[in-house]
Amino acid sequence: MAYLSSFDISSYGLSAQRFRMEVISSNIANANTTRTSEGGPYQRRDVVFKATDFNQTLNDKLASQNNLLSYENPLDDPFLQENANPAIMSVAVDKVVRDESEFRYKYDPTHPDANEEGYVAYPNINPVIEMSNLIEATRAYQANVSAFQSAKSIAQNAIDLLKG
């Protein structure tokens, strides 16, 4: 695997986990939001990831910047490998989905968002679960930082060897 693809793959992982942390933080911040601009309580959101072909993603990105360059893995030569078309996989955010589970209801007839029976609908967000998801995303982010730093160290060692 080329060094640049190592850096790029780690950076895609960093971006994906950062986005996931933002969504989780939004869930925690809105755990008691009873009315949104759409009307009704906030709905918990979750990020869905997908595996993407890194080479295709990079070529699409280059094409969107009106750049005439394209990226090809030098190891794609069929004589060098058993698999003539290896895929270097990366991660990307596929979509953000809303949790359609039932809201929590709490009796509070004085609340401005209470229904006719005096119950207020709150988002079905468990702060403990959201915090554990946030810790998980943080650790995945740290793992991507570690991978990035390892690739950087390997590249630096290679440069040092070339210097003599």
N, C-alpha and C positions, 0 to 999 in steps of 0.2 A: 504494500500500500504506500502510496506517495505521501511524503510528509505533509504537503498542503492539504490533501484530503483528510489526514488525521486531524489537522487543525480545524478544517471546515466541518467535519462530522461532529467534533466536540462542540463547536460553536452552535451548530443546529440543536444539539442536545441542551446546551445552556439556554438558548432562546426558548425552546419548548418548555423546559422546567420553570423558567422565569415567568412565562405566560401562565403556566399552571398555578404558580404561587400567587400571581395577581388575582386569578379567578377564586382561589381558595380564600384569599384575604377579603375579597368582595363578599363572599358568603359569610365570613365571620362578622364583617362590618354590618351586614344587613340581617343578622340573625333575629332582630326584633322589629324589622321594617314591616309595618302593617299595610302601608299604602304606597304603591309605586306610581309612576306617571302613566303606566298602562292600566291602572286600577287594580286593586287587590294586593295581597301580600307579595313580597319578594319570593321568587322561586329559586331554590338552590340551583347552581350551575355546576357542570362537570365538563372537563376537557377530554376529548377523545383524540388519541394520537393515531397516526398511521405510519407504516414503514414506507419509505420512498427510495427509489433508485437514486443514489447520490449523483451519479454522472448526469442523469437526465435533469435532476433538479438544478445542478450547476449550469448546464447548458441552457435551460429555460431562463435562469437568472441572467446569464450573459446576453441572451437574445433580447430580454426585456430592457436591457440597458443600451440597446442598439449597438452592441459590440459584435464585431465580426469574428471574434475568437470562439473556439469551442474547446471543450475539455475531453480528452480521451485518456483512459488509464493506460499507461505504457505496458502494463502487464496483460492487456487484453489480447495479445498475440496468441493465436491458437496453438502455435508450436511450443509455447512456453508453459502451457497449462493443460490439464485434462479437460477442464471446463472452459470451452472457448468463449463463453459469454458470462463471466463472473459479474455479479452485481454487488457493488458496495452499497450497503443499505444505510440510510439515515432516518431520522425521525422528523415528523412534521405534525403540526396541529391539523387534524382533520375537521373538527367542528366542536362547538360548545353546545351541549345539550342541557335542557332544563329538566329538573327533577319534577316529575308529575305526581309525586306522592301527596297524600292528604296533608292539609295544614294542621297545625296544633291549634286547638281552641281553648281559650281561657276566659272564664267568666269575669267580666269587668264592664258593667252597664254604663259606667261614667266615661268610658273611652270613646272618643269621637268616631272610631271605626267599628264600634260594636254593632252586631246585627239586631234584629227585632227581639231576640231572646236574651240579649245582653252579652253574647259571646263575641270575642275578638279572634280573628284568624291570624295566626303567626306562622312564619315560614317553618317548615319542618327541617330545621338545621340543628344538628347536634354539635355544639362547639368542641366537645372532646374528640369526636370523629374528624372534624375539620382541622383541629390542631395536629392530630396524628397524620392526616394527609399532608399538612404543611411540612411537618418534620420529614416525611417520606420524600416530598418534592425537594426539600432543602438538601437531603442526603444525595439524591440523584444529581442535583446541581453540583454538589461538591465532588461527586465521582467524575463528572464531566470536566470540572476544573482540574482534577488530578490527571485525567487522561491528556488534557491540553498541556499541562506542565510537563508530563512525561515526554510527549512528542517534542516539546520545546527543548528539553534537556538532551534528547537524542540528536536533534538537529544541531544543537550547540556543540555536542561532542564530535559530530561529524565535521563541523566547520573547524574545530580545534585540531582534529587529525589532519585535515587538509593544510592547515597552516604549518604543520611540521612540528 
